[in-house]
Amino acid sequence: KQAVDFTGSKLKAFTAKYDVTANSITLSQVSKVPANTAIVLKGNAGTYILTRAESADAVKDKDLKFKTTDYVVEAEKTIYVLANKNNICGFYPLAKGETLPANKGYIYISNSSKAKSVYGLSTTTGIHHAAVDKARKGVRYNLTGQRVGEGYKGVVIENGKKIIVK
């Protein structure tokens, strides 16, 4: 119920934005967060002491919302919550009839026919071009950019190419 200042904190705060055109969710880091604003937090396990901000401007890109009471999901692939499943951190849909707990952040996607089964996280970084020294044969990554082992099944990126491993 108070604005919070994350400047200098080891705990990072992000807003989330759903891009209809790209059908993707992007996180953007913010330093001050107004009261009653849903955010994604990133940090190591531990205890943090946060600084109360006297005020904070409204944040942009805030498609992340929350309800103050439990909510029963009415349609498939419309309510997405942050979760870590099979070592893939992203926004996953709640099933029709499943309950969204009070005060849990979520993103609403109105066009469920185009919605994905998971939205892997990406953040804005200011990096416009990245140079690759040379491809490392046998090194694979999942679609969220996490390195995966030989036993990983699904779509992977190896040597800059997407492949399906069954």
C-alpha positions in Angstrom: 0.0 0.0 0.0 3.1 2.2 -0.2 5.3 3.3 -3.1 8.6 1.5 -3.1 12.1 2.7 -4.2 14.3 -0.2 -5.6 17.2 2.1 -6.4 20.4 0.5 -5.1 18.6 -2.7 -4.0 19.8 -6.1 -5.0 16.1 -6.9 -5.5 15.0 -5.8 -9.0 11.4 -4.8 -10.0 9.9 -5.2 -13.5 6.7 -4.2 -15.1 5.2 -6.5 -17.8 3.7 -5.6 -21.2 1.8 -7.9 -23.5 2.4 -7.0 -27.2 -0.6 -8.1 -29.3 1.3 -7.7 -32.6 4.3 -9.8 -31.6 2.2 -12.0 -29.3 4.9 -11.7 -26.6 5.4 -10.5 -23.0 8.3 -8.2 -22.2 9.6 -7.1 -18.8 11.0 -3.6 -18.2 13.0 -2.8 -15.1 11.7 0.1 -13.0 13.3 1.8 -10.0 10.3 3.2 -8.2 6.9 1.6 -8.0 3.7 3.3 -7.0 1.4 1.8 -4.4 -1.1 -0.9 -5.5 1.0 -1.8 -8.7 1.6 -5.4 -9.6 5.3 -6.1 -10.5 7.7 -9.0 -11.1 10.5 -9.2 -8.6 13.9 -10.8 -9.3 16.5 -11.6 -6.7 18.3 -14.3 -4.8 16.6 -16.1 -1.9 16.8 -14.0 1.3 15.4 -11.1 3.2 15.3 -7.6 1.8 14.7 -4.3 3.4 12.9 -2.0 0.9 12.9 1.8 1.0 9.6 3.5 1.0 9.3 6.1 -1.7 7.6 9.4 -0.9 6.0 9.2 -4.4 6.4 7.4 -7.6 5.2 8.2 -11.1 2.8 5.8 -12.7 4.7 3.0 -14.4 4.4 2.3 -18.1 3.9 -1.1 -19.6 1.8 -2.4 -16.8 -0.4 -5.1 -18.2 0.4 -7.1 -15.0 -2.7 -6.8 -12.8 -4.1 -8.4 -9.6 -7.5 -8.9 -8.0 -8.2 -8.4 -4.3 -10.4 -11.5 -4.1 -10.1 -15.0 -5.5 -11.2 -15.3 -9.1 -12.4 -18.4 -11.0 -11.0 -18.4 -14.6 -13.8 -18.3 -17.1 -12.0 -19.2 -20.4 -8.9 -21.1 -21.5 -5.7 -19.2 -22.3 -6.9 -15.8 -21.0 -5.3 -15.6 -17.5 -1.5 -16.0 -17.4 0.6 -16.2 -14.2 4.3 -16.2 -13.6 5.6 -19.8 -12.8 8.6 -22.0 -13.2 7.8 -25.3 -14.9 10.5 -27.8 -16.0 13.1 -25.1 -15.4 11.4 -22.7 -17.8 10.3 -19.4 -16.1 7.5 -17.7 -17.9 3.8 -16.8 -17.9 1.6 -19.9 -18.0 -2.2 -20.0 -18.5 -4.6 -21.1 -15.8 -7.2 -23.6 -16.9 -10.8 -22.8 -17.2 -12.4 -23.3 -13.7 -9.0 -22.9 -11.9 -8.9 -20.3 -9.2 -6.6 -17.3 -9.3 -5.7 -16.5 -5.7 -6.3 -13.0 -4.4 -3.4 -10.6 -4.9 -1.6 -12.9 -7.4 -0.3 -11.0 -10.4 -1.6 -12.0 -13.8 -1.8 -10.9 -17.4 -5.1 -11.0 -19.3 -5.0 -12.0 -23.0 -8.3 -11.4 -24.7 -7.6 -13.4 -27.9 -7.2 -16.9 -26.6 -7.1 -18.3 -30.1 -3.6 -16.8 -30.6 -2.4 -17.2 -27.1 0.6 -19.4 -26.4 1.0 -22.3 -23.9 3.9 -20.3 -22.3 5.4 -16.9 -22.7 9.1 -17.1 -21.8 10.5 -14.0 -20.2 12.4 -11.4 -22.0 13.6 -8.1 -20.7 14.5 -4.8 -22.4 18.3 -4.4 -22.1 19.4 -1.7 -24.5 21.5 -4.2 -26.4 20.9 -3.7 -30.1 23.6 -6.0 -31.6 25.4 -8.9 -30.1 28.5 -10.5 -31.6 28.9 -14.2 -31.6 32.5 -15.5 -31.4 31.9 -18.9 -32.8 29.2 -21.6 -32.5 29.9 -24.3 -29.9 28.8 -27.6 -31.3 26.5 -29.6 -29.1 25.4 -26.6 -26.9 21.6 -26.3 -26.9 19.2 -23.7 -25.5 15.5 -23.7 -25.0 13.3 -21.0 -26.5 13.7 -18.8 -23.4 17.5 -18.9 -23.8 18.3 -21.3 -21.0 21.0 -23.8 -21.7 19.6 -27.4 -21.7 21.2 -30.8 -21.6 21.2 -33.7 -24.0 18.1 -35.3 -22.5 15.9 -32.2 -23.1 12.9 -32.8 -25.3 11.2 -30.2 -27.4 12.3 -27.2 -29.5 15.9 -26.2 -29.0 18.4 -23.8 -30.6 21.7 -25.3 -31.6 24.3 -23.4 -33.6 21.7 -20.7 -34.3 19.1 -23.1 -35.7 15.9 -24.2 -34.2 15.5 -28.0 -34.1 12.9 -30.4 -32.6 14.3 -33.1 -30.3 11.9 -36.0 -29.7 
